[in-house]
Amino acid sequence: MANKETNLSSLPDEMVINCLAHLSRSYHPKLSLVSKRFRSIILSRELLFARSHLKIQEHVLDVCLKLPGRRLPSWFSLWIRPDQILTNDMEEDKSTTRNTLLVSIPSSYSPNVADLSMGMVGSKHYIVKDYNIPPTASPMLVRDHNEGTHTWRKSPSMKVARENPMVAILDGNIYVVGGCKADETTNWAEVFDTNTQTWESLPDPGAELRSSLLKSTKVTDGKVYVRSNAKNEYYYYDPKEGKWGVVTEALQFERKCVIENVWYYCGEEYFSWFDTKLQNWRMVKGLEVLNRNCCAGALAVANYCGKLLILWDKPGQGENKNIWCSVIALEREGGGDDVWGHVEWASVVLPVPSSYVFLSCRQVWG
């Protein structure tokens, strides 16, 4: 009797999860289109547990753009072709090497993009649910890794119902903002104390932030930053002062990141790092070619697995532009005082219409 061919879709969920857990997250958006069953498994917490157990969790960079002719923002995931040698194409200005691309994330997969709703506080893993209509004040899910089980428990419920709020973690506290009605002045933003397991309302940030579209959150310098579409501004909440403030240099903020406790900044002409001893910004050496090609059009920088990742755009063919990506290794040669950068690869990752708008980028860990 001939053996029947076995494919992945015919296997039990447990076996499918084990197989998918070994694949890079870069493949998940496309795999979610295979079937409703695959999409459900890829978006499941069981797959997250399996990847955590196998210790193969990874960073994935997601980018959000506003493209002309589309009502809603579009999400893309940075995809690097496995086992490929990436090249530096800056001077050749090739259209793409196909080794690295920004791949469109299907709308059916987009709920899992909001992984800013997930994070670790000590040994505990917290998940703020991806809420659907109608909004809900459902509690977070908590799992203690020290207990050695996959058991989740519920935290106390939030004070107000929310739909897709923004989330940030700072000093053991979980901040949840937005996702509710703009006229909600008392509980528009809340903070969860993981020690006392209680929610507390934050002060009203003002009508302008409450009524605007929230793009992203950041945590740095002991503050929680919330980026809105109102004049492209960052609002911030200072826990020590207990009040809100505004940073108007939003683009400059996107051009900064921290790698191994050192600030890096992409200026209009060159990359620099902040010397804490001298208390000033100094140029990163060895990046002359990159400086010429990307600084003026830099969109964002990020800490990508301990290396400096840069996104920038430059004119392409006709009225189009090309979004480029580059990864830079940083080091101090011979233990000196200078920081040197080495461009590991640079390539076009996405051609776009010139009228596109860059909204934000964020890293997913899982």
Secondary structure as GFF3:
##gff-version 3
##sequence-region A 1 366
A	DSSP	three_ten_helix	8	10	.	.	.	ID=ss1
A	DSSP	alpha_helix	13	21	.	.	.	ID=ss2
A	DSSP	three_ten_helix	25	27	.	.	.	ID=ss3
A	DSSP	alpha_helix	28	31	.	.	.	ID=ss4
A	DSSP	alpha_helix	36	42	.	.	.	ID=ss5
A	DSSP	alpha_helix	45	54	.	.	.	ID=ss6
A	DSSP	beta_strand	59	66	.	.	.	ID=ss7
A	DSSP	beta_strand	74	80	.	.	.	ID=ss8
A	DSSP	beta_strand	100	104	.	.	.	ID=ss9
A	DSSP	three_ten_helix	110	113	.	.	.	ID=ss10
A	DSSP	three_ten_helix	115	117	.	.	.	ID=ss11
A	DSSP	beta_strand	118	121	.	.	.	ID=ss12
A	DSSP	beta_strand	124	127	.	.	.	ID=ss13
A	DSSP	beta_strand	141	144	.	.	.	ID=ss14
A	DSSP	three_ten_helix	145	147	.	.	.	ID=ss15
A	DSSP	beta_strand	153	154	.	.	.	ID=ss16
A	DSSP	beta_strand	166	170	.	.	.	ID=ss17
A	DSSP	beta_strand	173	177	.	.	.	ID=ss18
A	DSSP	beta_strand	189	193	.	.	.	ID=ss19
A	DSSP	beta_strand	198	201	.	.	.	ID=ss20
A	DSSP	alpha_helix	207	210	.	.	.	ID=ss21
A	DSSP	beta_strand	214	220	.	.	.	ID=ss22
A	DSSP	beta_strand	223	228	.	.	.	ID=ss23
A	DSSP	beta_strand	234	238	.	.	.	ID=ss24
A	DSSP	beta_strand	243	247	.	.	.	ID=ss25
A	DSSP	alpha_helix	250	254	.	.	.	ID=ss26
A	DSSP	beta_strand	256	259	.	.	.	ID=ss27
A	DSSP	beta_strand	262	266	.	.	.	ID=ss28
A	DSSP	beta_strand	271	275	.	.	.	ID=ss29
A	DSSP	beta_strand	280	283	.	.	.	ID=ss30
A	DSSP	alpha_helix	288	294	.	.	.	ID=ss31
A	DSSP	three_ten_helix	295	297	.	.	.	ID=ss32
A	DSSP	beta_strand	298	304	.	.	.	ID=ss33
A	DSSP	beta_strand	307	315	.	.	.	ID=ss34
A	DSSP	beta_strand	320	331	.	.	.	ID=ss35
A	DSSP	three_ten_helix	333	335	.	.	.	ID=ss36
A	DSSP	beta_strand	340	353	.	.	.	ID=ss37
A	DSSP	beta_strand	357	365	.	.	.	ID=ss38
###
